[in-house]
Amino acid sequence: MLSKNDLIQKRKLAQNFILGLNTGKQGEYKYSNVGQPILYSSCYALMTLHYLGSELGDRAEWANYILAHQQPESGAFVSP
C-alpha cells in the first residue's frame, strides 16, 4: 500500500511530466517530447492537471486555445 507521501510524490511526478510537454503557449501540449501539439493532447493535459489539483492558470486562455480548433460551420473540432 502506498503511503500519503508516496502518493504526493507520484502526483508531482505526473504533474511535472505533463507540464514538460507544454510548448510554452498556454493550453498547448504534445503527447510526447518529440511530437507536435494537437488538440487532444492539450485536452487530456487540461483534464489530468485539473484532477491532480494543479494550478491551471488563465482558464480563458485554455478555452480560447481549444475553441480556436472548432469549425464554425459544423461545430466540429479539428486538429492534426
Sequence and secondary structure as in RCSB ss.txt:
>XXXX:A:sequence
MLSKNDLIQKRKLAQNFILGLNTGKQGEYKYSNVGQPILYSSCYALMTLHYLGSELGDRAEWANYILAHQQPESG
AFVSP
>XXXX:A:secstr
   HHHHHHHHHHHHHHHHTTB SSTT BBSSTTS B HHHHHHHHHHHHHTT     HHHHHHHHHTTB TTT 
 B   
